[in-house]
Amino acid sequence: MVKITQNVEAAYEEETGGYGNPPDSDLLHFGLLDTFDPRAVEMNITPVPSIGQSTDAFHARGPIDVTLPIKVACQGDGWQKLLGFGIGRTYADDGSNLGIPMKLTNSVNSMAVLAKETGGNFTLVGGVVPNELTLEADYTTGGYITLDAQCTAQFTEDSSDGDFSAGFYADNYSNNPFPVGPSTDPLLPTDLTLSYSTQAGSPFTGSGLDTDMLKLKIAAGKYVEIGERYLRIYDSTGTLDTTLAASEAAVPYAGVLDLTHARANTINSLVARINAVYSGDGTSEAGSGAGNDASVNLLKGIYQTTGATFKEIGGIQSSSASGAEGDMAEFSNLKTVSLKLTNNNTPIPGKTGTTWLQNNKISRGKADVTLDLTMTAENDFLYEKYKQNISIPLVRLDFGTSGSIALTNGTITSFSRPLSPGGEIVDTMSIKFRGAGDYKDFSAYAISADWTV
């Protein structure tokens, strides 16, 4: 039978036992594939010439380098899992499976990918790690929102029936039912709302901090982490403070507050939850005019508490473009949106058994988070931020029921507005993000999502 692309599907599962350890359990469908190559293998052959020979005397084989390009339409939750692995899975430290891409991590989250052709033939790729991910929406043409992931992989092997038990990974997928693809339509660019804080000053200085804030007063030595959906409180040893009991309706796990819950979704209600438990440390407050502001609009980051004085955690200023209290302004007349996460992972060559692999292990590198935009020019607000080197405290990509992504403390690194006779004036800009806060790895909150992985 001639091989055709219409016969290929792809499924995946997280490698919970560690890098390059496919669990051989529950497969999940990726959804609509645009680009996919589970056999992208570079053998690194080195020619060895010799005097007296007409051509190379030998060809020496180096480590096997496997890559896996995956581009999918944003359909179902496959794209969320792929992007989430790129950010990094974050757990609640009490052992509960919080399992969200709440912040960038230093560890590698890997997956196993299984490709299946109709009528047989399977390819298993283990140790798949997203190195560069690009989420794109184009408002000028038809098409769906897509996620393009350039991944490295440890190894790839083939089987006629899904049984790899005699192979490199020693797994048998022949008895695992291949999942059915999602039935929902992929997301369109119109399903994305892109918004930003119009706050005029830097959120990290007293003069620029808006009054719509959380004024936290709990014991010195503790610190607070705020992500796109969850707030976590830690003690001075870095252990999750479980004083906030899971019996609280707004606490999914001890020590973790759900900022989307009805009992914690405003700064006032969040303050009430904290004061009910930490009243002995003092009384936390909402900043002037901030009481009814959404708690999810607090700046994402890590903040160390002071005990005697308030720790002021910035929120979104109330005078937004829409005029609503605590709202963010929308980027209007968008043409293209491109969110890029580059992890700069480092491959570590080595042997597993007798197999010499380029990506035998992976070391996670420094992440770069960049948002590139083109849009019809309306005013000079963002241009002025660029000229004055003023940060944008918070940017949100909201996909409705498909979750949201928060980008924190953005610096506009380039801005252009070319003019042509009789043409539309278009702004092109690039924004890089670096998180907020004043303690530990606060820049890990440069990007934060609210879905589970």
C-alpha positions in Angstrom: 0.0 0.0 0.0 1.3 3.4 -0.9 1.7 5.6 2.3 -0.5 8.7 2.3 -0.7 11.4 5.0 -4.5 11.0 5.5 -3.8 7.7 7.2 -1.7 9.1 10.0 -2.8 10.0 13.5 -0.8 10.9 16.6 -1.4 10.4 20.3 0.7 11.2 23.4 1.1 10.6 27.1 3.2 12.2 29.8 6.3 10.3 30.9 5.5 10.3 34.6 8.3 7.9 35.4 11.0 10.3 34.1 12.6 11.4 30.9 12.5 8.7 28.2 10.2 6.4 30.2 6.9 5.9 28.4 4.3 4.7 30.8 2.4 2.7 28.3 -1.0 3.6 29.8 -3.6 6.1 28.7 -3.1 7.7 25.2 -4.5 11.1 24.4 -5.2 12.4 20.9 -3.3 15.5 19.6 -6.1 16.7 17.4 -5.7 18.2 13.9 -2.1 17.8 12.7 -0.5 20.3 10.3 3.1 19.3 10.5 4.4 16.0 12.1 7.5 13.9 11.5 8.2 11.1 14.0 11.1 9.8 11.9 13.3 13.0 11.8 16.5 11.2 12.6 20.0 12.6 12.0 22.6 9.8 12.3 25.6 12.2 12.4 27.7 10.2 10.0 31.4 11.4 9.9 33.4 10.5 6.7 36.9 9.1 7.5 39.2 9.5 4.5 42.6 7.8 4.1 45.7 8.3 2.0 45.7 5.8 -0.8 41.9 5.5 -1.0 39.8 6.9 -3.8 37.0 7.9 -1.5 36.2 7.7 2.2 37.7 4.5 3.8 35.0 4.4 6.5 31.9 6.2 7.6 31.9 6.6 11.4 28.4 6.9 13.0 28.0 9.5 15.8 25.1 9.8 18.3 21.6 9.5 17.0 19.8 12.9 17.0 16.0 12.7 17.0 13.8 15.8 16.6 10.0 15.9 16.3 8.2 18.9 14.7 4.6 19.1 15.8 2.2 21.7 14.5 -1.4 21.4 15.6 -4.6 23.4 15.4 -5.8 24.5 18.8 -8.5 21.8 19.1 -9.4 19.9 22.2 -6.7 20.0 24.9 -3.7 18.6 23.0 -2.3 22.0 22.3 -2.8 23.0 26.0 -0.8 19.9 27.1 2.0 20.6 24.6 2.3 24.3 25.6 1.9 23.3 29.3 4.9 20.9 29.0 6.9 23.8 27.5 6.1 26.0 30.5 6.5 23.2 33.0 4.1 21.2 35.2 3.7 22.7 38.7 2.5 20.6 41.6 1.0 21.6 44.9 3.8 20.8 47.4 1.5 18.9 49.8 1.6 16.0 47.3 -1.7 16.9 45.6 -1.8 16.7 41.9 -2.3 20.4 41.1 -0.6 19.7 37.8 -0.8 23.1 36.1 1.7 25.2 34.0 1.6 27.8 36.8 5.2 29.1 36.2 8.3 28.2 34.3 10.2 25.4 35.9 13.8 24.2 36.0 12.9 20.6 35.3 12.1 18.9 32.0 8.6 17.6 31.4 8.6 15.0 28.7 6.1 13.0 26.8 5.9 9.9 24.6 4.3 10.2 21.2 2.7 7.4 19.2 2.1 7.7 15.5 -0.4 5.3 13.9 -1.1 4.6 10.3 -4.5 3.2 9.2 -4.1 -0.6 8.7 -1.0 -0.9 11.0 2.5 0.5 11.4 3.3 2.4 14.5 6.1 4.7 15.5 6.9 5.4 19.1 9.0 8.5 20.0 10.1 8.8 23.6 11.6 11.7 25.6 9.8 14.3 23.5 10.6 17.8 25.0 9.3 21.1 23.5 12.2 23.4 22.9 10.5 26.2 21.0 6.7 26.8 20.9 4.9 29.4 18.8 1.2 30.1 19.3 -0.2 32.0 16.3 -3.5 33.7 15.3 -3.9 35.5 12.0 -6.9 37.8 11.7 -6.2 38.7 8.1 -6.8 35.2 6.6 -9.0 32.2 7.2 -7.7 29.5 9.4 -7.4 28.3 13.0 -5.2 29.3 15.9 -2.2 27.0 15.7 0.6 25.8 18.0 3.9 25.0 16.4 6.3 23.0 18.6 9.9 22.2 17.7 10.8 19.3 20.0 13.8 17.2 20.7 13.4 13.5 21.4 15.5 10.7 22.9 14.8 7.9 20.4 12.3 6.7 17.8 11.4 3.1 16.8 8.9 1.3 14.6 6.5 -1.6 15.0 3.9 -3.2 12.7 1.4 -3.7 15.5 2.2 -1.4 18.3 4.2 -3.9 20.3 7.6 -2.4 21.2 8.3 -4.9 24.0 11.4 -6.2 22.3 12.7 -2.8 21.4 14.5 0.2 23.0 11.6 1.2 25.3 10.3 -2.3 25.9 6.6 -1.1 25.9 3.6 -2.7 24.4 0.9 -0.4 23.0 -0.9 -3.1 21.0 -3.5 -3.5 23.7 -4.0 0.3 24.2 -7.0 1.6 22.5 -6.0 4.5 20.2 -8.0 7.6 21.2 -10.6 9.2 19.1 -9.9 12.8 17.9 -11.7 15.7 19.6 -15.1 16.5 18.1 -15.1 20.3 18.9 -14.1 22.8 16.3 -10.6 24.2 16.6 -10.3 27.7 18.0 -10.5 30.6 15.6 -8.6 33.9 16.0 -12.0 35.5 17.0 -12.0 33.1 20.0 -9.0 34.9 21.5 -9.2 38.0 23.5 -5.9 39.8 24.0 -5.9 42.4 26.7 -3.3 44.5 28.7 -3.0 46.7 31.7 -3.2 50.4 31.0 -1.3 51.2 34.3 1.0 54.1 33.6 3.9 53.4 35.9 6.1 50.5 36.9 4.3 48.2 39.3 7.5 47.8 41.4 7.9 51.3 42.7 5.8 53.2 45.2 5.2 56.0 42.8 4.0 53.8 40.0 2.0 51.2 42.0 -1.7 51.7 41.5 -4.0 51.8 44.5 -5.9 48.7 43.2 -3.7 46.3 45.0 -3.6 43.6 47.6 -2.0 44.8 50.9 -0.8 41.6 52.5 0.2 41.3 56.1 1.3 37.9 57.3 4.3 36.7 59.3 7.7 37.7 58.1 9.7 35.0 56.4 6.7 33.6 54.5 6.3 34.2 50.8 3.4 34.2 48.4 3.3 32.9 44.8 0.5 34.2 42.5 -0.2 32.5 39.2 -2.9 32.9 36.6 -5.3 30.9 38.7 -3.8 29.9 42.0 -2.2 31.7 45.0 0.1 29.7 47.3 1.6 30.6 50.6 5.0 29.2 51.7 6.8 29.3 55.1 10.4 30.5 55.5 11.8 27.0 54.8 10.1 26.9 51.3 7.4 24.4 52.4 3.8 25.0 51.4 2.0 26.5 54.4 -1.1 24.3 54.8 -2.6 26.6 57.4 -5.2 27.4 54.7 -7.2 24.2 55.1 -8.6 22.3 52.1 -12.0 22.4 53.9 -12.2 26.0 52.8 -14.4 26.1 49.6 -11.9 28.3 47.8 -9.0 26.0 48.6 -8.6 23.0 46.3 -5.6 21.7 48.2 -4.3 22.8 51.6 -2.3 26.0 51.2 -3.6 26.8 47.7 -6.3 29.4 47.0 -8.3 29.2 43.7 -8.5 32.8 42.5 -11.4 32.0 40.2 -13.6 30.6 43.0 -16.6 32.7 44.1 -15.1 33.0 47.6 -11.8 34.3 46.4 -12.4 35.9 43.0 -12.3 39.5 44.2 -9.6 41.2 46.3 -12.1 41.7 49.1 -13.0 38.0 49.2 -9.4 37.0 48.9 -8.5 39.2 51.9 -11.3 37.7 53.9 -10.0 34.2 53.3 -6.5 35.2 54.4 -7.6 37.2 57.4 -9.7 34.3 58.6 -6.5 32.2 59.0 -3.7 34.6 59.5 -5.5 37.1 61.8 -2.7 36.7 64.4 -0.2 38.2 62.0 -2.2 41.4 61.4 -5.0 42.4 59.1 -4.5 42.3 55.3 -6.4 44.8 53.2 -7.6 45.7 49.8 -6.0 48.9 48.4 -8.2 52.0 48.0 -10.9 51.3 45.4 -9.6 47.7 44.8 -12.1 45.7 46.8 -14.3 44.5 43.9 -11.4 44.1 41.5 -10.8 40.6 40.2 -8.1 38.8 42.1 -6.9 37.1 38.9 -5.6 40.5 37.8 -3.0 40.6 40.6 0.5 40.7 39.2 1.9 37.2 38.8 5.1 36.6 40.8 6.7 35.7 44.1 6.5 38.1 47.0 8.2 37.9 50.4 6.1 39.1 53.3 7.4 41.5 55.9 5.2 40.9 58.9 4.9 44.3 60.5 4.2 46.3 57.3 2.1 45.6 54.3 3.4 43.8 51.3 1.8 45.6 48.4 1.0 43.4 45.4 -0.1 45.3 42.4 -3.4 44.9 40.7 -4.9 46.4 37.6 -5.7 50.1 37.6 -9.4 50.9 37.6 -9.5 53.5 34.7 -9.2 51.2 31.7 -10.2 51.8 28.1 -13.6 50.2 28.8 -14.1 52.3 31.9 -15.0 49.3 34.0 -13.5 48.9 37.5 -10.4 46.6 37.4 -10.8 45.8 33.7 -8.0 45.5 31.2 -7.9 47.2 27.8 -8.2 45.1 24.7 -5.7 45.2 21.9 -8.0 46.3 19.1 -7.8 45.8 15.3 -5.3 43.0 15.6 -3.8 41.5 12.4 -1.5 38.9 13.8 -0.6 37.5 17.2 2.4 35.3 17.8 3.4 34.1 21.3 6.8 32.4 21.3 8.3 30.4 24.2 11.9 29.4 23.6 13.5 27.2 26.3 17.0 26.9 24.9 17.3 23.3 26.2 20.7 21.7 26.1 21.1 18.1 24.8 23.4 15.8 26.8 24.8 13.0 24.6 25.3 9.6 26.1 24.6 5.9 25.9 21.5 4.0 27.0 22.5 0.4 26.9 24.5 0.1 23.6 22.6 3.0 21.9 24.5 6.2 21.5 22.0 9.1 21.7 22.5 12.9 21.1 19.5 13.6 23.4 20.2 10.9 26.0 19.4 13.5 28.6 18.1 17.1 28.4 19.0 20.0 30.5 16.5 22.8 30.7 17.8 26.2 29.6 16.8 29.8 30.1 13.3 30.5 28.8 12.5 33.5 26.6 8.9 34.6 26.4 8.1 37.0 23.5 4.8 38.3 22.1 4.8 39.7 18.6 1.9 41.8 17.4 0.7 43.6 14.3 -2.4 45.8 14.4 -3.9 48.9 12.8 -2.6 52.0 14.5 -5.1 53.8 16.8 -3.1 55.9 19.2 0.3 56.4 20.7 -0.2 54.8 24.1 2.0 51.7 23.5 4.5 53.8 21.5 4.9 56.1 24.5 5.5 53.1 26.7 8.2 51.9 24.3 9.9 55.3 24.1 9.9 55.8 27.9 10.9 52.2 28.6 7.8 51.6 30.8 6.7 48.1 31.4 3.3 46.6 30.7 2.4 45.0 34.0 0.0 42.3 32.7 -1.1 40.9 29.3 -3.7 38.2 29.0 -4.5 35.8 26.2 -8.1 34.6 27.0 -9.4 31.6 25.1 -12.8 31.6 26.9 -13.7 28.1 28.1 -10.3 26.9 26.8 -8.4 28.7 29.5 -6.1 31.7 29.6 -2.4 32.7 29.7 -1.0 35.6 31.7 2.2 37.3 30.6 3.8 39.5 33.3 6.0 42.6 33.3 6.5 43.1 29.6 9.1 45.3 28.0 8.4 46.5 24.4 11.7 45.7 22.7 10.9 47.0 19.2 8.2 49.1 17.6 7.7 50.3 14.0 5.0 52.2 12.2 5.9 52.4 8.5 4.0 54.8 6.3 3.1 54.4 2.6 0.9 56.6 0.3 -2.7 55.8 0.7 -2.0 52.8 2.9 -3.2 51.6 6.2 -1.0 52.5 9.1 0.1 49.3 10.9 2.0 49.0 14.2 4.4 46.1 14.6 5.9 45.5 18.0 7.7 42.8 20.0 7.2 42.5 23.8 9.4 40.4 26.1 8.3 39.3 29.6 10.2 38.6 32.8 7.7 38.1 35.7 7.1 40.2 38.8 7.9 40.1 42.5 10.9 40.5 44.8 11.9 37.0 46.0 13.5 33.9 44.6 12.8 33.1 41.0 10.1 35.6 40.5 10.8 35.8 36.8 9.4 32.2 36.5 6.1 34.0 36.3 6.9 35.6 33.0 4.2 33.2 31.7 1.5 31.4 33.6 -1.5 29.3 32.4 -4.7 28.2 34.3 -5.3 24.7 32.8 -4.2 21.3 34.1 -1.6 19.2 32.3 
